[in-house]
């Protein structure tokens, strides 16, 4: 899909200059990326598994922050925190308590119910609902399993993905989902984060097929460790995507996968 109305420049943020690295070298180097959008640069810092930080002209956005709060100490404080759903690799009360500060917190309703009274989110978005924060339009995209034997993991109607729109730059965050019609219906996506692990989400082939239909300019494979042989190979995903999008690789995992 052509993006003639936009001009983007992907760089390695730490280098401060245009850097082109092989997938493996980029991942080993924990590279961050800067995307030059109409409203100003957007910097993506992959953290681990499904957690990442985005620095944007509207503020600093944390997505599904979990784990030791110390791993976020090198990033600016959050202005907005998004939580997709209640599973422990996406949502942790103690991590949120340590990181929230004055940040605006948006979750799905199921997570809102699990938070203590003194930590209730500023907004709880159900599937299909939208809001605006500091000039960022936020749409809650349904995230769920469609394979019968997997529906207990992410039942339809509960969990969110998100589309963030800021000054013409649109980012899709899949959360945990299979290859749903709602995901494939997305258009004009500039940057996508696509999950891929079994049995919880989709495999690399389904994710690559979705990229070809959605047509993002850039895509991060993330959340690709699974159990019982369900881990997916991001390099294989990149090969299947081919020229349909620029695949951004990062070291989401520093330890062997856990079953």
Backbone torsions as a table, in degrees:
resi	resn	phi	psi	omega
1	UNK	NA	129.9	-178.5
2	UNK	-77.8	145.1	178.0
3	UNK	-124.9	59.4	-173.6
4	UNK	-69.8	-19.5	-178.5
5	UNK	-83.8	-5.8	-177.4
6	UNK	-125.5	153.9	172.3
7	UNK	-128.5	122.5	-178.8
8	UNK	-121.3	151.1	176.0
9	UNK	-135.6	115.2	178.3
10	UNK	-92.8	127.0	179.6
11	UNK	-135.5	163.6	170.0
12	UNK	-86.0	116.7	-171.2
13	UNK	-62.0	-39.3	-176.6
14	UNK	-65.0	-30.5	-177.8
15	UNK	-79.9	-26.2	179.8
16	UNK	70.5	17.5	-179.1
17	UNK	-153.8	169.0	179.4
18	UNK	-62.6	127.4	-177.4
19	UNK	-135.7	127.3	176.4
20	UNK	-117.1	115.7	-177.0
21	UNK	-125.0	147.5	172.1
22	UNK	-60.2	156.3	-177.6
23	UNK	-51.0	-50.1	-174.9
24	UNK	-63.2	-40.8	-179.2
25	UNK	-67.5	-39.2	177.7
26	UNK	-62.4	-45.1	-178.4
27	UNK	-64.5	-44.4	-179.2
28	UNK	-62.1	-32.4	-177.3
29	UNK	-86.9	4.1	-179.7
30	UNK	50.6	43.5	-174.2
31	UNK	-68.5	138.1	167.4
32	UNK	-93.3	164.6	-178.5
33	UNK	-129.9	143.1	175.1
34	UNK	-112.5	129.2	178.3
35	UNK	-114.7	119.4	-179.2
36	UNK	-84.9	107.3	178.3
37	UNK	-104.8	173.6	-175.3
38	UNK	-59.7	-35.3	-176.9
39	UNK	-88.8	-4.0	-177.8
40	UNK	132.7	173.4	-174.6
41	UNK	-69.2	145.5	173.3
42	UNK	-120.3	119.0	-177.2
43	UNK	-108.0	128.7	179.7
44	UNK	-107.5	126.7	176.1
45	UNK	-115.8	98.1	173.0
46	UNK	-62.2	138.6	-180.0
47	UNK	-109.8	-66.8	179.4
48	UNK	-168.8	135.9	171.7
49	UNK	56.8	-88.9	179.8
50	UNK	-121.2	7.4	-176.4
51	UNK	-101.4	133.1	175.1
52	UNK	-154.6	165.9	-178.5
53	UNK	-123.4	136.9	175.9
54	UNK	-122.0	124.5	169.8
55	UNK	-94.6	122.4	-176.1
56	UNK	-130.4	165.2	175.2
57	UNK	-59.9	-22.8	-179.5
58	UNK	-86.3	-17.7	-177.1
59	UNK	144.4	179.6	-177.3
60	UNK	-93.8	126.3	-175.1
61	UNK	-113.7	124.9	172.8
62	UNK	-102.0	133.9	179.1
63	UNK	-116.8	123.7	177.9
64	UNK	45.9	54.9	-179.8
65	UNK	-74.4	123.5	176.0
66	UNK	-137.4	172.7	177.4
67	UNK	91.3	-171.5	-179.3
68	UNK	-61.7	122.8	179.3
69	UNK	-56.0	-22.2	-178.7
70	UNK	-62.8	-25.6	-177.9
71	UNK	-71.0	-11.4	178.0
72	UNK	-99.6	2.8	-172.7
73	UNK	-66.5	-22.8	-179.9
74	UNK	-85.3	-1.9	-178.7
75	UNK	-104.5	156.4	172.6
76	UNK	-61.8	154.6	179.0
77	UNK	-62.2	150.5	-177.6
78	UNK	-73.0	139.4	168.7
79	UNK	-101.0	-29.4	178.6
80	UNK	-139.2	134.7	174.8
81	UNK	-121.8	129.5	176.6
82	UNK	-112.6	134.0	174.5
83	UNK	-123.0	127.0	-176.0
84	UNK	-82.9	-40.4	-177.9
85	UNK	-167.0	-178.1	-164.3
86	UNK	-86.4	-8.4	-176.8
87	UNK	-65.9	149.0	-170.6
88	UNK	-64.6	-18.5	176.4
89	UNK	-87.3	5.6	177.5
90	UNK	-130.3	-21.5	-172.4
91	UNK	-141.9	125.5	176.0
92	UNK	-144.8	122.7	-175.0
93	UNK	-62.4	-43.6	-176.8
94	UNK	-65.0	-40.4	178.2
95	UNK	-63.9	-45.0	178.9
96	UNK	-61.0	-42.6	-179.4
97	UNK	-60.2	-37.3	-178.5
98	UNK	-75.5	-28.8	-171.8
99	UNK	-102.5	-19.8	-168.2
100	UNK	-63.4	-51.3	-176.1
101	UNK	53.0	-124.5	179.3
102	UNK	-96.6	10.2	-175.9
103	UNK	-65.5	148.9	173.8
104	UNK	-80.3	124.8	-175.7
105	UNK	-108.3	126.0	176.2
106	UNK	-122.7	128.7	178.0
107	UNK	-134.1	179.6	166.8
108	UNK	-86.2	164.9	-177.2
109	UNK	-60.4	-33.9	-178.6
110	UNK	-64.9	-40.3	176.1
111	UNK	-67.6	-40.2	178.8
112	UNK	-55.7	-38.7	180.0
113	UNK	-68.0	-26.7	-177.2
114	UNK	-87.5	-12.1	-179.8
115	UNK	-81.6	144.7	176.2
116	UNK	-65.2	162.5	-173.9
117	UNK	-58.6	-32.3	-177.9
118	UNK	-84.8	5.0	179.6
119	UNK	-130.6	18.2	-179.0
120	UNK	-58.2	143.8	-177.6
121	UNK	-66.8	157.3	174.0
122	UNK	-68.0	-32.2	177.1
123	UNK	-146.4	141.7	173.2
124	UNK	-119.3	110.4	-176.4
125	UNK	-98.8	126.2	172.5
126	UNK	-85.6	165.4	177.7
127	UNK	-49.4	130.8	176.2
128	UNK	87.2	-8.6	179.8
129	UNK	-86.7	160.7	-176.3
130	UNK	-137.9	157.7	174.1
131	UNK	-151.8	176.1	174.7
132	UNK	-132.1	133.3	176.7
133	UNK	-129.6	117.9	174.7
134	UNK	49.6	40.8	178.9
135	UNK	87.0	-2.3	178.0
136	UNK	-97.4	119.2	173.5
137	UNK	-79.6	130.8	-176.1
138	UNK	-124.1	119.4	178.4
139	UNK	-112.0	131.3	177.2
140	UNK	-87.9	114.3	-176.8
141	UNK	-98.8	130.8	178.7
142	UNK	-55.8	135.8	177.5
143	UNK	-130.5	119.2	-174.2
144	UNK	-164.4	166.6	175.4
145	UNK	-89.4	142.8	178.4
146	UNK	-112.8	-16.4	177.1
147	UNK	-78.4	129.5	-169.8
148	UNK	-52.4	-47.4	-175.7
149	UNK	-75.4	-2.7	179.0
150	UNK	-110.4	-4.0	-172.2
151	UNK	-63.2	-21.7	179.0
152	UNK	-70.4	-19.3	-179.2
153	UNK	-74.1	-48.8	-178.4
154	UNK	-139.2	86.1	-177.4
155	UNK	-67.8	148.1	-179.4
156	UNK	-61.0	136.2	176.5
157	UNK	97.0	-8.3	-175.5
158	UNK	-99.7	-49.5	-167.4
159	UNK	-100.3	157.4	-177.7
160	UNK	-113.9	146.4	149.5
161	UNK	-104.4	175.8	178.9
162	UNK	-138.9	145.0	165.4
163	UNK	-114.2	124.1	178.4
164	UNK	-107.0	127.8	-179.7
165	UNK	-121.0	119.4	-178.8
166	UNK	-137.8	113.7	176.9
167	UNK	51.1	43.4	176.9
168	UNK	85.4	-5.2	179.3
169	UNK	-101.2	120.6	-174.0
170	UNK	-114.6	125.6	-178.7
171	UNK	-116.0	128.9	175.9
172	UNK	-106.1	127.4	176.3
173	UNK	-113.7	114.6	-170.0
174	UNK	-73.9	-27.8	-166.3
175	UNK	60.5	-149.4	178.7
176	UNK	-101.6	112.7	-178.3
177	UNK	-151.8	157.2	165.7
178	UNK	-92.0	-170.3	-172.5
179	UNK	-81.6	76.9	-170.7
180	UNK	-88.4	158.7	175.4
181	UNK	-60.3	-36.5	-178.8
182	UNK	-64.3	-36.9	177.2
183	UNK	-68.5	-46.5	-177.7
184	UNK	-66.6	-20.6	180.0
185	UNK	-80.0	-9.8	-178.8
186	UNK	-66.8	143.8	178.0
187	UNK	-139.7	166.3	178.7
188	UNK	55.5	40.5	176.3
189	UNK	-94.7	127.6	179.8
190	UNK	-90.5	-39.0	-177.0
191	UNK	-135.9	131.1	-179.4
192	UNK	-127.8	143.8	169.8
193	UNK	-113.6	114.4	-174.8
194	UNK	-116.4	125.5	177.0
195	UNK	-77.0	154.9	174.9
196	UNK	-164.0	100.9	170.2
197	UNK	-160.9	151.5	-179.6
198	UNK	-112.7	146.8	6.3
199	UNK	-90.7	8.1	-166.7
200	UNK	-82.3	-32.8	-176.9
201	UNK	-128.1	-124.7	-179.1
202	UNK	-121.1	167.3	177.9
203	UNK	-88.7	173.7	-175.7
204	UNK	-62.7	-34.3	-179.5
205	UNK	-64.8	-45.3	178.9
206	UNK	-64.6	-40.7	179.8
207	UNK	-64.2	-41.7	178.9
208	UNK	-65.3	-39.5	177.5
209	UNK	-62.9	-40.1	178.9
210	UNK	-64.4	-38.8	177.9
211	UNK	-58.2	-42.7	-178.0
212	UNK	-65.5	-27.8	178.8
213	UNK	-86.5	-41.5	-178.6
214	UNK	-70.7	-41.3	176.6
215	UNK	76.2	41.5	176.2
216	UNK	-69.2	157.0	174.1
217	UNK	-72.2	-39.8	-177.2
218	UNK	-133.3	149.2	177.6
219	UNK	-144.4	134.6	171.1
220	UNK	-101.1	120.5	164.3
221	UNK	-74.9	128.8	177.8
222	UNK	-144.3	174.5	178.0
223	UNK	55.5	45.9	-172.7
224	UNK	-108.1	10.4	171.0
225	UNK	-90.5	135.9	179.3
226	UNK	-131.5	-170.4	179.8
227	UNK	-118.7	161.2	176.6
228	UNK	52.3	44.1	179.3
229	UNK	81.0	12.6	-175.4
230	UNK	-88.0	0.7	177.5
231	UNK	-64.7	146.4	-179.5
232	UNK	-113.2	149.7	-175.9
233	UNK	-93.7	113.7	-178.9
234	UNK	-64.9	-29.6	177.4
235	UNK	-67.6	-38.9	176.2
236	UNK	-64.4	-41.8	175.3
237	UNK	-56.7	-45.9	-179.2
238	UNK	-61.5	-39.4	178.5
239	UNK	-63.7	-39.6	-179.5
240	UNK	-71.6	-34.0	177.1
241	UNK	-66.2	-37.6	179.3
242	UNK	59.1	-131.0	-178.7
243	UNK	-89.4	9.1	-177.3
244	UNK	-70.6	-25.3	178.2
245	UNK	-161.6	161.1	173.9
246	UNK	-87.3	119.7	-177.0
247	UNK	-88.2	126.2	179.9
248	UNK	-102.8	121.0	-177.1
249	UNK	-104.9	147.6	176.2
250	UNK	-152.7	163.9	-179.5
251	UNK	-85.8	82.6	179.6
252	UNK	-74.4	-19.2	-174.6
253	UNK	-130.7	131.0	177.3
254	UNK	-110.1	-4.9	-178.7
255	UNK	-127.5	159.6	177.2
256	UNK	-60.2	151.8	179.8
257	UNK	-62.5	147.3	177.7
258	UNK	-105.2	138.9	-179.9
259	UNK	-83.9	NA	NA
